[in-house]
Amino acid sequence: MNYSLRQLLLFTLLTTLLLVWGIAAYKGYREIRNEVAALFDAELAQSARALNSFVAHLLVSGSLYDLWDLEKTEKFESTKVFNHRYEKKLAFQLIYKDQGLILRSESAPPLALSASTNGFSKTKINDHLWHVFSISQANNEYTIHVGQRDEIRQEMMDDISKHLIKPFLIGLPFLGLAIWFIVGRALKPVNQLAGQLAQREASYLEPLPTTKLPREIVPVVNELNTLFAQLEQTFEHERRFTADASHELRTPLAGLLTQAQVALRTNDETVRKQALRRIEQAVKRMTNMVQQLLTFSRIDSSSEYLTKEMTVLGREIVKVVAELEPEAHKKSIRMEFDEDNAVPIVGNNQLISILIRNLIDNAIKYTEQGGVTVRLAADGSTAIIEVEDTGIGIAREHLPRVFERFYVVDKSRSKSLGGTGLGLSIVKHIVQMHKGEISVDSRPGRGTTFTIRLPLAESAGPSPKP
C-alpha cells in the first residue's frame, strides 16, 4: 500500500513537536512551581526578618507598648494598608512571651500560626494549610510568625502555569501551518518532477534537467536519465536489428523466390535440381543469419548476459571443440587444444561459449586443409586465447574492417559457406563486455590467428595444469 510522503512528514513533525514541546513545557512547569515555592519561602523569611528588626528597634526605644492596646485588637485587625490582588497573600503575627498574641495582620488567624519559634514549618488551622516562617529573640521574649496559605500559593502557581501554556496553545496552530507550508515547499520539486514525467510521451526519452533541484533529488533524476538512456539504447538496438534484418534478408529472399520460380517453371530435371539446391543453400544461409541476428540482439538488450560468475575457460573451450569436431572431421581438418594453465575469469558462461564457438566455427569454414589450433595461457593478470587456422587468410587491407557488422571479405565465398558477416562482430562485442581486447593477424594463403585477452579473476591467478 502506497503512503503519502507529505502526510508522513506532517504527522511525524507535528507529533514530534507536540511531544518535545509538551515534555519541555511540563518540565518547565514543574521547575517554575519549585522556583515559585522557593521564592515564596524566601519572601516569608525576608518579611519575618524585616518585622523582627522593626520590633527590636521599638523595644529598644521603649515605644512598642504604646502602639497597641490589648483591649482594642479589633482596630489592628481591620486596618487595611494595601489594595492589591495579592495584598492578603502574607499574614503575620506578633506573639509576646507573657501576653500572647498582641498583633496580627487582617489575613492572619487568631490562633498562633506555628508552635515553632524559629525556621520554616507547616501548620493546619481551620482546614487550611499554612506555610510559616518563625523568628524570635534569643531569650524568646517575643516571636514573629509570617505565613501564607497553601491555596494562595496554588492559585498563583496556576496563574503562572496558564501564562506558560497559553502561548503554547496559541502558537501551536500557527507553527503547524508553518510546517505545512515548509513541507509543501520542500516537496514542490518532487511534484514538478512527477508533472514532467506525466506529460512525457513514451517515445520522448530526453534526459531530465538537474539544475535548480535539491541535492537529495539529483541522484533520483540521474538514475531516471540513466534509465532513459538505456531505454533509448534498447529502442535503437531494436530499430537497428529491424533495419539490418530487412536489409540483409531482402536479397536472399529475392534470390530464393527467383530459384523457386525457376524450379516451378522448368521442365528440365537438372535445372530443377540445381534450383532446389540453391534454395537449400539460401535457406541455410538465412537460418544462420537469423540466428546470428537474434544472438546479437539478445546480447545487446537481454539482462541475462549481465550476470557473471567464475568461469574456467579451458572447460568451455573443451565443450565447444567437442561439439564442432564432427564438422572439422567432415573436411579432414585436425583440431587441437593446447592449455598451459587452468585459467579462471569472471564472465558469463553463455557469452564465452558463443565467443569461442564463433571463432572456431569461422576457422573451420575457411580452412580447406591442415588444422585449427586453440591455445589457452595466462600472462600476469591476463588470460590469452588464440585461435589459429591454416585457411585462406585475409588480405591486409581487409583486417581493420573484419569486426564490422555485415562486412564480408569475399562475398561469393561467404555465400557458399553460409557466412553472414556477423560472427566476428559478435565476438568483438562479447570481448568488450568482458573488458578485454581482440586482435587479428593473417597471411593470405597461410592462415589467420585471432588473439583475445581477458582479465583474470582478481582473487584467482593461474594455476598449473594438473
C-alpha positions in Angstrom: 0.0 0.0 0.0 1.4 3.4 -1.0 1.7 6.2 1.5 1.9 10.0 1.2 5.3 11.5 1.9 3.7 14.8 2.7 1.3 13.2 5.3 4.2 11.2 6.8 6.3 14.3 7.2 3.5 16.4 8.6 2.4 13.7 11.0 6.0 13.0 12.1 7.0 16.6 12.5 3.8 17.7 14.3 3.8 14.7 16.6 7.4 15.1 17.4 6.8 18.8 18.0 3.9 18.2 20.3 5.8 15.5 22.2 9.0 17.5 22.7 7.2 20.8 23.4 4.9 19.1 25.8 7.7 17.5 27.7 9.6 20.7 27.8 6.5 22.7 28.9 5.8 20.1 31.6 9.4 20.2 32.9 9.4 24.0 32.8 6.0 24.0 34.6 7.4 21.8 37.4 10.6 23.8 37.6 8.7 27.1 37.8 6.5 25.8 40.5 9.5 24.7 42.5 11.2 28.1 42.0 8.0 30.0 42.9 7.7 27.9 46.1 11.3 28.7 47.0 10.7 32.4 46.2 7.6 32.4 48.5 9.6 30.8 51.3 12.3 33.4 50.8 9.7 36.1 50.9 8.4 34.7 54.2 11.8 34.7 55.7 12.6 38.2 54.4 9.4 39.6 55.7 9.9 38.0 59.1 13.4 39.4 59.5 12.1 42.9 58.5 9.4 42.8 61.1 11.9 41.5 63.7 14.2 44.4 63.0 11.3 46.8 63.3 10.0 45.3 66.6 13.5 45.2 68.0 14.0 48.8 67.3 10.7 49.7 69.0 11.7 47.7 72.0 15.0 49.5 72.3 13.3 52.8 72.1 10.6 51.7 74.6 7.7 52.7 72.3 6.5 49.2 71.4 3.9 49.1 74.2 2.4 52.4 73.1 1.5 51.0 69.7 -1.2 48.7 70.8 -3.9 48.3 73.3 -4.9 44.7 74.1 -8.4 45.8 74.6 -8.5 47.3 71.1 -7.1 44.5 69.0 -10.0 44.8 66.5 -8.7 48.1 65.5 -5.5 46.5 64.3 -7.3 43.6 62.7 -9.4 45.8 60.5 -6.6 48.1 59.4 -6.2 47.9 55.6 -3.0 49.2 54.2 -2.8 47.7 50.7 -5.3 47.5 47.9 -3.8 44.8 45.6 -5.0 41.3 44.5 -2.2 39.7 46.4 -2.4 42.0 49.5 -3.6 39.1 51.7 -1.1 36.6 50.4 1.1 37.1 53.5 -0.1 37.1 57.1 1.9 37.9 60.2 1.6 37.6 64.0 3.5 39.1 66.9 3.3 36.9 70.0 4.7 38.2 73.2 6.1 35.7 75.7 3.9 36.7 78.7 0.9 38.3 76.9 0.4 36.0 73.9 -0.9 37.3 70.6 -0.6 41.1 70.7 -0.7 42.0 67.0 -1.7 40.3 63.7 -2.5 41.2 60.2 -6.1 41.1 58.9 -5.4 37.8 57.0 -3.9 36.1 60.0 -5.9 33.7 62.1 -6.4 34.5 65.9 -4.5 31.3 66.7 -0.8 31.0 66.6 0.4 30.1 63.1 3.0 27.7 64.4 4.3 26.1 67.5 7.9 26.6 66.2 9.9 29.6 67.3 12.5 29.6 64.5 12.6 28.4 60.9 10.1 27.0 58.4 7.1 24.9 59.4 3.7 23.9 58.1 0.6 24.1 60.2 -3.1 23.2 59.5 -5.5 25.7 61.0 -9.3 25.6 60.4 -8.8 23.2 57.5 -6.2 25.5 55.9 -2.6 24.5 55.4 -0.2 27.3 56.2 3.5 27.7 55.2 5.1 29.6 58.1 8.5 31.1 58.9 9.1 32.0 62.5 11.8 34.1 64.2 12.3 35.0 67.9 14.7 36.9 70.1 17.5 34.9 71.8 15.6 35.0 75.1 12.3 34.2 73.4 10.8 37.4 74.7 8.6 37.6 71.6 8.1 35.5 68.4 7.1 36.7 64.9 5.3 34.4 62.6 4.9 35.2 58.9 2.7 32.7 57.0 1.0 32.1 53.7 -2.0 29.8 52.9 -1.3 26.9 50.6 -4.3 27.6 48.4 -3.0 31.1 47.7 0.3 29.6 46.6 -1.5 27.1 44.4 -3.6 29.9 42.9 -0.6 31.9 42.0 1.2 28.8 40.6 -1.9 28.0 38.5 -1.9 31.6 37.1 1.8 31.2 36.1 1.0 27.8 34.5 -1.8 29.4 32.5 0.5 32.1 31.3 3.1 29.4 30.3 0.6 27.1 28.5 -1.4 29.9 26.7 1.4 30.9 24.3 2.0 27.2 23.5 -1.7 26.6 22.7 -2.0 29.8 20.7 1.3 29.3 18.8 0.8 25.6 18.0 -1.7 26.1 15.1 0.5 28.8 13.6 3.5 26.5 13.9 1.5 23.7 12.3 0.6 26.0 9.4 4.3 27.0 9.1 5.4 23.3 9.0 2.7 22.5 6.4 3.9 25.4 4.2 7.6 24.4 4.6 6.9 20.7 3.8 4.9 21.8 0.8 7.7 24.0 -0.5 10.3 21.3 0.1 8.2 18.7 -1.8 7.5 21.1 -4.7 10.4 19.8 -6.8 9.1 16.3 -6.4 5.6 17.3 -7.6 7.2 19.2 -10.6 9.2 16.1 -11.5 6.1 14.0 -11.4 4.3 16.5 -13.6 7.2 16.5 -16.1 7.1 12.7 -16.3 3.3 12.6 -16.6 3.4 15.0 -19.6 6.1 12.9 -21.5 5.2 10.7 -24.3 6.6 7.1 -24.3 8.9 7.9 -27.2 10.4 11.0 -25.6 13.4 9.9 -23.7 15.5 13.1 -23.5 17.2 13.5 -20.1 15.5 15.5 -17.4 17.2 18.7 -16.3 19.1 18.6 -13.0 19.5 22.4 -12.5 17.8 24.1 -9.6 17.0 20.8 -7.9 17.7 19.8 -4.3 20.8 17.7 -3.9 18.7 14.9 -2.5 16.6 14.6 -5.7 19.5 14.9 -8.1 20.5 11.2 -7.7 17.0 10.1 -8.5 16.9 12.3 -11.6 20.3 11.0 -12.6 19.1 7.4 -12.3 16.0 8.2 -14.3 18.2 9.8 -17.0 20.3 6.6 -17.0 17.2 4.6 -17.4 16.0 6.8 -20.3 19.4 6.3 -21.9 19.2 2.6 -21.6 15.7 2.5 -23.0 16.8 4.7 -25.9 19.7 2.3 -26.5 17.4 -0.6 -26.4 15.0 1.0 -28.8 17.9 1.9 -31.1 19.0 -1.8 -31.0 15.6 -2.8 -32.0 15.4 -0.3 -34.8 18.9 -1.3 -36.0 18.0 -5.0 -35.7 14.9 -4.5 -37.8 16.8 -2.4 -40.4 19.7 -4.9 -40.6 17.4 -7.9 -40.8 15.2 -6.3 -43.5 18.3 -5.2 -45.5 20.2 -8.5 -45.2 17.3 -10.7 -45.8 15.9 -8.8 -48.8 18.5 -10.1 -51.2 18.4 -13.8 -50.1 14.6 -13.8 -50.2 14.6 -12.3 -53.7 17.1 -15.0 -54.8 15.0 -17.7 -53.0 11.9 -16.5 -54.8 13.7 -16.5 -58.2 15.0 -20.0 -57.7 11.6 -21.2 -56.6 10.0 -19.7 -59.7 12.7 -21.4 -61.9 12.1 -24.7 -60.3 8.4 -24.4 -60.9 8.6 -23.3 -64.5 11.3 -25.5 -65.9 10.8 -28.9 -67.3 14.5 -29.8 -67.2 15.1 -32.0 -64.2 18.8 -30.9 -64.0 17.8 -27.3 -63.9 15.1 -28.0 -61.3 17.6 -29.9 -59.0 20.1 -27.1 -59.3 17.5 -24.5 -58.4 16.4 -26.6 -55.4 20.0 -27.0 -54.2 20.4 -23.2 -54.4 17.1 -22.8 -52.4 18.5 -25.2 -49.8 21.7 -23.2 -49.6 19.8 -19.9 -49.3 17.6 -21.3 -46.6 20.6 -22.5 -44.6 22.3 -19.1 -45.0 19.2 -17.2 -44.0 18.7 -19.5 -41.0 22.3 -18.9 -39.9 21.9 -15.1 -40.5 18.7 -15.0 -38.4 20.3 -16.9 -35.6 23.3 -14.5 -35.6 21.0 -11.5 -35.7 19.0 -12.8 -32.8 22.2 -13.6 -30.9 23.5 -10.0 -31.5 20.1 -8.5 -30.4 19.9 -10.6 -27.3 23.5 -9.7 -26.3 22.7 -6.0 -26.7 19.4 -5.9 -24.8 19.0 -9.0 -22.6 19.8 -8.7 -18.9 20.6 -12.4 -18.5 24.0 -11.8 -20.1 24.9 -9.2 -17.4 25.2 -11.9 -14.8 28.8 -13.0 -14.4 30.4 -15.7 -12.4 33.7 -17.6 -12.0 34.3 -19.3 -15.3 37.1 -21.8 -16.3 38.0 -21.0 -19.9 39.6 -24.4 -20.5 36.4 -26.2 -19.7 34.3 -24.0 -22.0 36.8 -24.5 -24.9 36.7 -28.3 -24.5 32.9 -28.3 -24.7 32.9 -26.2 -27.9 35.7 -28.2 -29.5 33.9 -31.5 -28.8 30.7 -30.1 -30.4 32.4 -28.8 -33.6 34.7 -31.8 -34.0 32.3 -33.6 -36.4 32.3 -30.5 -38.7 36.0 -30.5 -38.8 36.1 -34.2 -39.4 33.9 -33.9 -42.5 36.6 -31.6 -44.0 39.5 -33.7 -42.7 40.6 -30.8 -40.5 42.7 -31.5 -37.5 41.5 -30.0 -34.2 44.0 -29.3 -31.4 43.7 -27.7 -28.0 46.8 -26.6 -26.1 46.2 -25.5 -22.5 49.1 -24.3 -20.4 47.1 -23.2 -17.3 43.7 -23.6 -15.8 42.7 -20.0 -16.3 39.7 -18.7 -14.3 37.9 -15.5 -15.3 34.8 -13.7 -14.1 32.4 -13.9 -17.1 29.1 -15.1 -18.5 29.3 -18.7 -19.5 26.9 -18.4 -22.4 28.7 -15.4 -23.9 32.1 -17.1 -23.5 30.7 -20.2 -25.2 29.3 -18.1 -28.1 32.6 -16.3 -28.5 34.7 -19.5 -28.7 32.1 -21.2 -31.0 32.1 -18.3 -33.5 35.9 -18.2 -33.7 36.4 -21.9 -34.1 33.4 -22.3 -36.5 34.8 -19.4 -38.6 38.2 -21.1 -38.7 36.7 -24.4 -39.8 34.7 -22.8 -42.6 37.6 -21.0 -44.1 40.1 -23.9 -43.8 40.3 -26.4 -46.6 43.2 -28.5 -45.3 45.5 -28.6 -42.3 44.1 -27.8 -38.9 42.7 -25.5 -36.3 44.6 -25.0 -33.1 43.2 -23.4 -29.9 45.7 -22.2 -27.3 45.0 -21.0 -23.7 47.5 -19.5 -21.4 47.9 -16.8 -18.8 50.3 -13.8 -18.7 50.3 -12.0 -15.4 46.7 -10.9 -14.8 45.5 -11.6 -18.3 44.1 -14.7 -19.9 45.1 -15.3 -23.5 43.1 -17.3 -26.1 44.5 -17.9 -29.5 42.5 -19.5 -32.4 44.9 -20.3 -35.3 43.9 -21.9 -38.6 45.7 -22.8 -41.8 43.0 -21.4 -44.0 42.9 -19.0 -46.9 43.8 -16.0 -44.8 42.7 -12.3 -45.0 44.4 -9.6 -47.1 46.0 -6.8 -45.0 43.7 -4.1 -46.4 40.6 -6.0 -45.0 42.0 -6.6 -41.5 40.8 -3.3 -40.0 37.2 -4.0 -41.0 36.7 -7.7 -40.3 34.9 -6.9 -37.0 32.4 -4.6 -38.6 28.8 -5.8 -38.9 27.9 -7.5 -42.2 31.4 -6.9 -43.6 32.4 -9.8 -45.8 35.8 -10.1 -47.4 34.8 -12.5 -50.2 31.1 -12.3 -50.7 30.9 -15.1 -53.2 32.9 -17.5 -50.9 31.0 -16.4 -47.8 27.7 -17.0 -49.6 28.7 -20.6 -50.4 29.9 -21.2 -46.9 26.8 -19.6 -45.2 28.7 -16.6 -43.9 26.8 -13.6 -42.7 29.4 -11.1 -41.6 28.1 -11.1 -38.0 30.2 -13.7 -36.3 33.3 -11.7 -35.7 31.2 -8.6 -34.8 29.5 -10.7 -32.1 32.9 -11.9 -30.9 34.3 -8.4 -30.5 31.1 -7.2 -28.7 31.4 -10.1 -26.2 35.1 -9.3 -25.6 34.3 -5.7 -24.9 31.5 -6.7 -22.5 34.2 -8.6 -20.5 36.6 -5.6 -20.7 39.0 -7.5 -22.9 40.8 -6.9 -26.2 40.9 -8.8 -29.5 43.4 -8.6 -32.4 43.9 -10.5 -35.7 46.9 -11.4 -37.6 46.6 -13.1 -41.1 48.7 -14.0 -44.1 46.9 -14.8 -47.2 47.2 -18.5 -48.2 48.8 -19.4 -44.9 46.2 -18.8 -42.2 44.7 -16.5 -39.6 45.2 -16.1 -35.9 42.7 -14.4 -33.6 44.1 -13.4 -30.2 41.8 -12.5 -27.2 43.0 -11.0 -23.9 40.6 -11.2 -21.0 41.3 -10.0 -17.4 41.7 -12.8 -14.9 39.6 -13.1 -11.8 41.1 -10.8 -9.1 41.1 -13.4 -6.4 42.5 -16.2 -8.5 45.7 -16.5 -10.5 46.8 -19.1 -13.0 47.4 -22.5 -11.6 49.5 -25.3 -13.1 47.7 -27.7 -15.2 47.1 -31.0 -13.4 
